[in-house]
């Protein structure tokens, strides 16, 4: 009857938040609201033989716990697990060993940096190759600049040719540009906020094809990226910390030590909300630090805000070089 608590075994298709009821008298309670995960770490099995087992185990744990998320990051080739805190993720990894007999290595995820350019450049590239039974030729003239404001594409492509060429040639040029932008000239990270304008082409009626133009545009784009004064960008996170009044100064000092910019502090009774922008690379381990600075009474949320140019210290850490060496 109403108010009773019971346990039911063997329900394979039931998830957290579902309502169980009589089919003749259907009823559905309001769905539960779960907060977004605030911390992520990389996880991998200790042996390759456990790869399939850990994937199935993580999928099952994700179904059981809506506040636990699993995703694969193709940029860093890592499986990332996200939860509500470091303790939450420690329990998850412990359950993997106890319940699923899978031992895992857990570490900090790599930051996905980005690259872009700061200067407009014009590049002309001729691709010419002679194989045994095949000759290839293509010439492209490209202009690289920052993309137009309001454009949502990561890389904006514009065709300004005054002469008509086959549609597949233009598609080949666009593919070559996109391929070159997957790996930037500084440290091999993806390029963003780039506009590539096709100004001119050279076509050989017998030796030009889509692949020739793809290679030519890829080479031209790579060369242009190096000449356009590229810079390294890092993801910046918007952080909101809720804490009692007596811990605000300690929380702000900790954020400042993480190179954060505190934008505002608002009051709601005895609770204050501190809003700041901080590099993602500085936020690993923050939940434990916040707990120690507030005796466990503060909470925080974090989400992506924008990309900003890295400092010389971060540049050296990522590339092993000084910024000035890039333009020598």
N, C-alpha and C positions, 0 to 999 in steps of 0.2 A: 504494500500500500504506500501511499505518499509518505515520503520521509525515510523510507527504508534504504539501506545501503547494501548492495549485493555485488557479487563477483561472478562473471561469466567467462568461461574459457573457450578457446577455439574460434573466436570471431576474426577471420582473416580479412574481411572487407570493411571493417569498421575502423574509422579514424577518430582522432581527438576532435571533439566539437560536434560529432554526429549525435542525432537524437534517435533513440530506439522507442518504438511505439507499436501499438496494435494496428494492423493494416486496415481494420474496419473503423478505427477511430484515429486517423492520422493527426499528429501534432508535431510542431517543430519549434523548438526554443531558439531564442536569439543566438546567433553564432558568437563564439568567443573571439576576442580581439587580442592578437599576439603582437608584441613589440618587435621591431626589426633588430636583427643581430647587430652587436656593436663591436665585436672583435673577431678577427679571422686568423687562422694559422694554417700552415701547409702540413699535410699529412701524407705519408707513404708507407707501404708495408715493409717490414724488415727483410723479407725475402720475396723474390719475384713470384714464387709459387703461391703467395697469399694475395696476389693482385685481384683476382676474381672474387675471393672471399671478402676482402675489405670493401670492394665496391658494393656487393650485395648487403653487407652489414651496415654500411653507411646509409644506403637507400632505405633500409628497414628502420634505422634510428631516426631518419628524417621524417618518415611517415608517422612515427610515434610522437615525435616532439616538433610541433610547428615552429618553435623558436630556434630550432637548429637547422642550418642550411648547408648544403653541399654543392659545390660547383667546381668545374674544371677551367683553369685559366690557360688558354692555348698560348698566350704570349710568354709565360714563364714555365709552361709544361708542368704545372703543379696542380694537385687537388687541394682545394681550400675548404676548410670547414669553419663555419661561423656560428657563434652563439652569443649568449648574454653576458659572458664574462670568462675569465681564464679558468675559474673553478668549474664552470659549466663544461668547458671543453676538456678539462682534466677528467671529469666524470665520464664523458663520452669515450675517451681513449681507454679508460679503465674498464668500461663495459665491453669494449672491443676485445680486450684480453680475457676477461672473465666469462662473458656469455658466448662470444663468437670465436674464441681461441685464435685471435689474430693479433700479433704483436706489431706495433706501428711506431715509426719515428715521427716526432712532431717538432716543427721548427717555425721560425718566422717566415712569412711569405715575402717574396721579392717585390719591391715597388716597381710598378709599370711606368717608367718615365716616358716622355715623349720628346720629339724634336721638331723644330720649325725654323723658318728663315727670317732674317731681319732686313734683307736687301733685295731689290728687284734686279734680276739678271736676264740676259738674253743668251741663248745657247743654240749653236748650230752643230749638227752631228750628221756625219755620213757613215752609213754602214754598208760595207761592200765585202762580200765573201765569195770565194770560188771553191766549190767542192768538185768531186769527180764528174758528176753529171748534173750539177745544179749550180747556178749562179744566183746570188741574191744582191739586191741593191735597194737602198732607201735613204732618203735625206729628209731631215726634219729640222725646223726652226721653232724653238719653244721660248716662251717668256715665263719665268717663274716669279711670283709675287705673293703677298699675303692675300688670302681669300676675301671676297666681298663681305661686308657686314650683313648679317641676316641669313647667309648661306648655311644650311645645316649639314652639308656634305663635309666629310673630313678632308677630302681633297676635291677642289672645284676644278672642273675641266671645261674649257671654252674653245670652240672652233671658230677661228676668224679667217679661214681660207677664202680667198677670192676666186679660186678655181675649183671646179667640182672634181672630186676623186671618188673612187668606189667606197661605199659605206663600210665595207669590211676593213679597208685601210685605216679609216678613222677609228674604228673599234679596236684595231690592233694597236694604234698609237695610245688610245686611252688605257688599254690593258697594260701596256708597257709603263706608262706613268704610274698607275696604281701599284704595279709590281715593285718599281723602284722606291716608292714611298713606304713600303713595308719595312725597309731597313735604312735608317738615316745614317749620315756620314760621321756622326760623333761617336755613338756607341751601339748603333744597330737597332735603336728603338724606332717605332712607327713615327712617321711624319704627319703633323696635322696643321690646320689653318693655312693650307697651301692652295694657291690658284695657279694652274698651268694653262697657258694660252697657246694654241697652235696657230702660228703665224704663216708658215710656208712649208712646202714639201717639194721634194725632187723625186720624180717617178721615172722608172725605166719600163717601157711597155712590155718587155719580155722577162725581165728579171725581178721586178718588184712584186711582192705578195704581202699578205697580212703579217706573217711572221717577221719579215724583214723590217716592217715599220714598227712592230712591237719591240724588237731588239734595239732599233735605232732610238726610239723614244725613251726606252728604259736607260740606255747609256747617256742620252742627253739630259734626262732628269737627274740622274746620279751626279753627273758633272756639274749641273746647275746648282744642286743642293750644296755642294762643296764650295762653290764660288759665292753663294748668297749669304755669307756670314751666319751659319746655323747656330742655334742656341739649344741648350738642354732644358726641358721643362719638367717640373715635378707636380704630382697631384696634390692639391690643397683641400683640406677637409674643414667643413664648418662644424664646430663643436659647441654644444650647449650643455652646460653643467648646472645641475640643480643642487644646492647645498645650503645648510643652515648658516646663519649670519656669522657665527664665530669661526667658520672655517674658510671664509671667502678669501682672505689675504693669503692663506697657505695655498689654496687652489690656484690663485692668480700667479703666485711665485713659481709654482710648478709648471704652469702653462708657459710662462716667460722663459723658463729654462729649456723648454721644448721648442723655442723659436716661434711661439704663437703670437698673434696680434689680437689682443683683447679689444673687441669692438664696442661692447655695451655690457652694462650690469643693471638688471631690473629687479624690483622688489615685489614679493608676494607674501606679505606677512613676515613670518620668521624665515622664509626661504628666499634665497636670491638666485637669479638665473644669470650665469656668466656666458656670454657669447664670444667666440673667438675663431680665428682662422689659423690652422696649423698644418705644417707639412705632414703627409701621411707617414713618411719614414720616421717621424718623431713620436708617433702615437702608439707604437707597439709596446705592450706592457702597461698602458695607461690605466686600465681598470684596476690593476693591483696598486699602482701608485696613488690613484684617487682614493681608494679604500683606506690606505694608510694615512693619507693627509686629512681624512674626514672621519676617521673611526668608523668607516663603513656606512656613513649616513648620507653620502652624496651619490648621485647618479648622473649619467651623461648619455647623450645621443650624438652620433657623428654621421655625416653624409658628405658626399663629394660636392665641392663648390666650383673649382676651376683649376686651370694649370697656370703655373708661374715659373719664371726662369729661376734656376737653381743658383745658390751661392757658389763662390769659388771652392769652398771647402767640400761641398757636396759633389761638385764637378770633379774634383780631384779623387774623391772616394769612388765615384762611379767609373771614371775613365782612366785614372792613374796619371792624368796629365793636368797641367795648369791651363786655364782658359786661354791665356795669351798664346799658347803653343798652337792653337787651332788655326790661327791666322798668319803664322810665320811663313 
